[in-house]
Amino acid sequence: MKMNRKEARIRRSRKTRARIRLQGVNRLCVHKTSMHIYAQIVSTDNRSIVTSASTRDKEIKSKIKHGGNKDAATLIGQTIAERAKKAGVTKVAFDRSGFKYHGRIKALADAARENGIEF
């Protein structure tokens, strides 16, 4: 049976999350659509969200022109890193949700690393 693009991405994300679960660290989970990008840090028990940031937040929405580009992803990476430091999280596992590591996903990850998050 042939998988479509979304099913293949979800399959990849399940494999990644299984590996992250074995590490026992918080995970920085990223999701993207054509219009927005979302990032959240999920606790090790997978039950609570430590902090989150997205292009739909009021304070971030006013700073960007369009939420579906690399500039917006960089801003989200900086914001999630600042909020994580305030919450006391410095080390996370990067969960790209099955998306390829390039473009907006890479821009978000690089910005988070530059602002003090280790993964």
N, C-alpha and C positions, 0 to 999 in steps of 0.2 A: 504494500500500500504506500502510495506516495504522499509525503507530508507537504502541506503548504508552508509558506514562509512563517506564519505565526506559530504553527505547531512545532516547527523545527526550533524556533527561538525558545519556546517554552520547554522543550526537551533539554536544550543546552542549559537553561537556567536551573532546571532540577538537578542536573549533574553538578553544577557549580555550588549550589546551596547544600548539597549533600557533603561536599568536601569542606565547606565552611563550617558546617555543623560539627564536624570532627575536630576542628581547631578550637572551638569553644570561645570565640571572641565576638564582640559586637560586629555587625556588618553594615557597611554603607551601601544601601540598595538604591539603584538608579533606574528610573523609567523615563522614556522619552516618547513624545508624540510629535506630529509635524508642527504643532503650535507651541508646545510647552515642554519643559524638562522638570522632573521631580527628583529629589534626593531625600532619603531619610536614613537615620541610623537606628537599627533595630537591635534590641538587647539580646543577650545570649540565649535567653529562654524563648525567643521568638513570640513573646506575648505583648511586649510593650515597645513603643516608639520612644527613643531617648530624645531625639530632636529631628526636625525636618525643615526643608526649604524647597520652594518651587517658584516658578515664574508667575504663578498665580497669586503669590503673597502680595499684599497691598504695598508694602515698603519696597519690594523688589520690582514690582510692576511699573512703578513710577520712574525707575532708573533705566529701564530698557525700552527699546523701540519695538522689538519683535522677540517673542519668547522661544523661537525655534532656530536659533543660530548659535555659533560658537561663543560670541560675546556674552550671551545670556547664560550659557553653560559655565563659562568662567566665573561669572558673578555668583552663580549658584554654588560652585565649588568653594569660593571664598566664604560665602555666607554659612554654608554647612560646617566648614572648618571652625569658624568663629563660634558658632552656636555649640559645637561639640566640645570645644575647649571650655566654654562656660559650664557645660554639663559634666565636665571632668573626664571626657573620653579623648584619649590621644592615639590609641591604636585600634584599627578596625580591619576587617577583611572587605575587599572591594567586590561587591556583587553587581555585575553589570547587567543582570537579568537577561542574559542570552544575547545581548546586543554586541556587535563587533566593537573591538577596542580601537576606534578611530573617530575622527570628527568631534562631535559634541561630547561623547562619552570620554574621550581622551582629554579634551579641554577641561572638563569638570574634574577628572582625576588629577591632572597636573596642578590645577588651581588649589585643590584640597591639600595636596602634598606640599606645595609652596607655603601654605598657611598653617602648617604644623600637624597635619594628620599623617600618621604612619600606616602604610599598608603595602 
